[in-house]
């Protein structure tokens, strides 16, 4: 197999994560002090990439500065209005190799991209999607050995949910219309599924979209449990189930199960935290009892 290219989608506005994304791109929202984009780019170091691309739009200078010096990663600046995932691939087409792996930056997962590539080669179809089986809320169903795309807005069904990681042959990407904005489903997947050009790679490990406040909190809590998700974070993980980031200050008596104090944050004595994320650099005054939420710029975003 020729060396694959990788495209990490990071241009979204992150509207579901507001207010966390009002002054920063979704891609640098920290999970146990590691930005989501770093988790995505470090997903599988065993793959020898021919080229790697990250698209940027919302708060592009912040993401550009964050990625400065990261070897082998090129940026596609889409301006103030993102092109959409399919249109991004069409724009990058002259620089892509024969096989392309895409990955959503807000997908937190232990999916093995080398295994995804292997499945793609074996299936001999121009598209392979990483999926998980679900009892409801599926994106895809298998009926009489054929795939069917499900519109979750109108149908709740068992089947498979698309995780946000995929392999594409270049020849399939060449069929994407010259339209913007254009998302992956309408620009590519709908026709590919209808023409039975899609194979599935079923992932049985961890995978969750961190794109909403609730999901971001849940993924952060999962990252405290190595049985669910392993993240090599820079701070201290306690056996009692809390996390204290570099430069963070908190009395251990204040930190209950699921307390996550990110880098440089301070929790005054007399405050009790459980299942909470304290935003980097924040200060929580004494006397509060906070459970299940995110402390951000002096406000508690209960989830």
C-alpha positions in Angstrom: 0.0 0.0 0.0 1.2 3.5 -0.8 1.8 5.8 2.1 -1.6 7.3 3.2 -2.3 11.0 3.8 -4.2 12.2 6.9 -6.7 15.0 7.2 -7.8 16.1 10.7 -11.0 18.2 10.6 -10.6 21.1 13.0 -12.3 24.1 11.3 -15.7 23.8 13.1 -17.0 26.7 15.2 -17.6 24.5 18.2 -21.0 26.1 18.8 -22.2 23.2 21.0 -19.2 23.8 23.3 -19.9 27.5 23.9 -18.9 29.3 26.0 -15.6 27.3 26.1 -15.1 28.1 22.4 -15.9 31.8 22.4 -12.2 32.8 22.4 -10.5 29.6 21.3 -11.1 26.9 18.6 -12.6 23.7 19.6 -9.4 21.9 18.6 -7.4 23.3 21.6 -10.1 22.6 24.3 -8.1 20.7 26.8 -8.8 17.1 27.9 -6.8 16.6 31.1 -4.6 19.5 29.9 -4.0 17.9 26.4 -5.7 19.8 23.5 -8.1 17.7 21.5 -6.0 18.4 18.3 -2.9 16.8 19.9 -4.9 13.7 20.9 -6.1 13.5 17.3 -2.7 13.9 15.7 -1.0 11.5 18.1 -3.7 8.9 17.7 -1.5 6.3 15.9 2.2 6.9 15.7 2.7 3.6 13.9 1.4 4.9 10.6 4.0 6.4 8.2 2.0 9.3 6.8 2.8 10.7 3.3 1.4 14.1 4.4 -0.8 15.4 7.2 -3.2 18.3 7.0 -5.4 20.2 9.5 -8.1 22.6 8.3 -8.6 25.8 10.4 -11.2 28.5 10.5 -12.6 29.6 13.8 -9.9 31.3 15.9 -7.3 30.1 13.3 -4.4 32.2 14.7 -4.7 30.4 18.0 -4.6 26.9 16.4 -1.8 28.0 14.0 0.3 29.1 16.9 -0.4 25.9 18.8 0.7 23.8 15.9 3.8 25.9 15.1 6.8 23.6 15.1 4.9 20.3 14.8 6.8 18.5 12.1 5.0 17.4 9.0 1.6 19.0 9.7 0.3 21.5 7.1 -2.6 23.9 7.6 -5.4 24.7 5.3 -6.8 28.1 6.4 -10.4 28.3 5.2 -11.1 31.8 6.3 -14.0 33.0 8.4 -16.5 30.5 6.8 -15.5 26.8 6.9 -15.7 24.9 3.6 -17.3 21.9 5.1 -15.6 18.5 5.5 -16.3 17.2 1.9 -15.3 20.5 0.3 -12.1 20.6 2.4 -11.1 17.2 0.9 -11.9 18.5 -2.5 -9.7 21.5 -1.9 -6.8 19.4 -0.7 -7.1 16.8 -3.4 -4.0 17.9 -5.4 -1.9 17.3 -2.3 -3.4 14.0 -1.2 -2.1 10.5 -1.9 -4.0 7.5 -3.2 -5.4 6.7 0.2 -6.6 9.3 2.7 -7.5 8.9 6.4 -9.9 11.5 7.9 -10.4 12.1 11.6 -12.6 14.6 13.5 -10.7 16.5 16.1 -13.4 16.2 18.7 -13.4 12.4 18.4 -11.8 11.0 21.5 -11.0 7.3 20.9 -8.5 4.5 21.0 -9.4 3.5 17.4 -6.4 1.9 15.7 -5.8 3.7 12.5 -3.3 1.1 11.2 -6.1 -1.5 11.6 -8.5 0.8 9.8 -6.1 1.1 6.9 -5.7 -2.7 6.9 -9.4 -3.2 6.8 -9.7 -0.7 4.0 -7.1 -2.6 1.9 -8.8 -5.9 2.5 -12.3 -4.7 1.8 -11.4 -3.4 -1.7 -14.0 -0.7 -1.6 -13.2 3.0 -2.0 -14.5 4.0 1.4 -14.2 2.4 4.9 -15.9 3.9 7.9 -15.0 3.3 11.5 -18.2 2.5 13.3 -19.7 1.1 16.5 -22.9 -0.9 17.0 -25.7 0.8 18.8 -29.3 -0.1 19.8 -30.7 3.3 18.7 -29.4 6.5 17.0 -27.7 4.6 14.2 -26.3 6.3 11.1 -26.1 3.1 9.1 -28.0 -0.1 8.9 -27.2 -3.4 7.2 -30.1 -4.9 5.3 -29.7 -8.0 3.2 -26.0 -7.4 3.1 -26.5 -3.9 1.8 -25.8 -0.7 3.7 -28.5 1.9 4.2 -27.9 5.5 5.4 -30.2 6.6 8.3 -31.3 10.1 9.0 -31.2 10.3 12.8 -33.4 13.4 12.7 -36.4 11.3 11.6 -35.6 7.7 12.4 -34.3 6.1 15.6 -32.9 2.7 14.7 -30.4 0.1 15.7 -27.3 -0.4 13.5 -24.0 1.4 13.4 -22.9 5.0 14.3 -20.1 6.6 12.3 -17.4 7.6 14.7 -15.7 10.3 12.6 -12.7 8.3 11.4 -12.6 7.0 7.8 -10.5 5.8 4.9 -11.1 7.0 1.3 -9.5 6.2 -2.0 -8.5 9.3 -3.9 -10.7 8.3 -6.9 -13.8 8.5 -4.7 -12.8 12.0 -3.5 -12.6 13.1 -7.1 -16.4 12.7 -7.3 -17.0 15.4 -4.6 -19.0 18.3 -6.2 -17.3 21.8 -6.5 -19.7 23.3 -3.9 -19.2 25.1 -0.6 -20.1 24.7 2.1 -20.4 20.9 1.7 -20.4 18.3 4.5 -19.2 14.8 4.3 -22.6 13.1 4.3 -24.2 15.1 1.6 -21.0 15.6 -0.4 -19.8 12.0 -0.4 -21.2 9.4 1.9 -24.8 9.5 0.7 -23.9 8.6 -2.8 -21.2 6.1 -1.7 -23.6 4.2 0.5 -26.3 4.2 -2.2 -23.8 2.7 -4.7 -22.5 0.2 -2.1 -19.0 1.6 -2.2 -18.6 1.6 1.6 -17.1 -1.0 3.9 -17.3 -0.9 7.7 -14.6 -1.2 10.3 -16.2 -2.0 13.6 -14.4 -0.6 16.6 -15.1 -2.2 20.0 -13.0 0.1 22.2 -13.5 3.6 23.4 -15.0 6.3 21.2 -16.9 9.4 22.1 -17.5 12.8 20.5 -16.5 15.6 22.9 -18.3 18.2 20.9 -20.9 19.2 23.5 -20.5 20.5 27.1 -22.1 17.3 28.5 -20.0 15.0 26.4 -16.8 17.0 27.1 -17.5 16.5 30.8 -18.2 12.8 30.4 -15.0 12.2 28.3 -13.0 14.1 30.9 -14.4 11.8 33.6 -13.7 8.7 31.5 -10.1 9.9 31.1 -9.7 9.4 34.9 -10.4 5.7 34.5 -7.6 3.8 32.7 -10.0 0.9 32.2 -12.0 3.2 29.9 -9.5 5.6 28.3 -5.8 6.0 28.7 -4.4 9.5 28.3 -0.8 10.4 29.2 -1.7 13.7 30.9 0.9 16.1 32.3 -0.7 16.5 35.8 -1.3 14.2 38.8 -4.0 11.5 38.7 -5.0 10.3 42.2 -6.1 6.7 43.0 -9.0 8.5 44.7 -10.3 9.6 41.2 -9.2 13.2 40.9 -6.8 15.1 38.7 -4.6 18.1 39.5 -2.9 19.8 36.5 0.5 21.5 36.4 0.6 24.6 38.5 -2.9 23.8 39.9 -3.6 24.4 43.6 -6.2 22.6 45.6 -6.5 21.1 49.1 -7.0 17.3 48.7 -9.9 17.5 51.1 -11.7 19.6 48.4 -11.2 17.0 45.7 -13.9 14.4 45.5 -14.3 11.6 42.9 -14.2 13.1 39.4 -12.7 16.5 40.4 -10.5 17.8 37.6 -8.5 20.9 38.2 -6.7 21.9 35.0 -3.4 23.7 34.7 -2.9 26.8 36.8 -6.4 26.7 38.3 -6.9 27.3 42.1 -9.5 25.9 44.4 -9.8 27.8 47.7 -10.1 25.7 50.9 -13.6 24.9 52.0 -14.9 24.2 48.6 -16.0 20.7 47.6 -15.8 19.4 44.0 -17.0 16.2 42.4 -17.4 15.3 38.8 -16.3 18.8 37.8 -13.8 20.3 35.4 -12.2 23.5 36.6 -11.0 25.5 33.6 -7.3 26.4 33.3 -6.3 29.5 35.3 -9.6 29.7 37.0 -10.1 30.5 40.7 -13.0 28.9 42.7 -13.8 30.8 45.9 -14.2 29.0 49.2 -17.5 27.7 50.5 -18.9 26.2 47.3 -20.2 22.7 46.8 -20.1 21.9 43.1 -21.2 18.6 41.4 -21.3 17.7 37.7 -20.4 20.7 35.7 -17.6 23.0 34.4 -16.3 26.0 36.2 -15.5 28.5 33.5 -14.7 32.2 33.9 -16.4 32.6 37.3 -19.6 30.6 36.4 -20.6 27.0 37.0 -22.0 25.4 33.9 -24.0 22.6 35.4 -24.5 19.5 33.2 
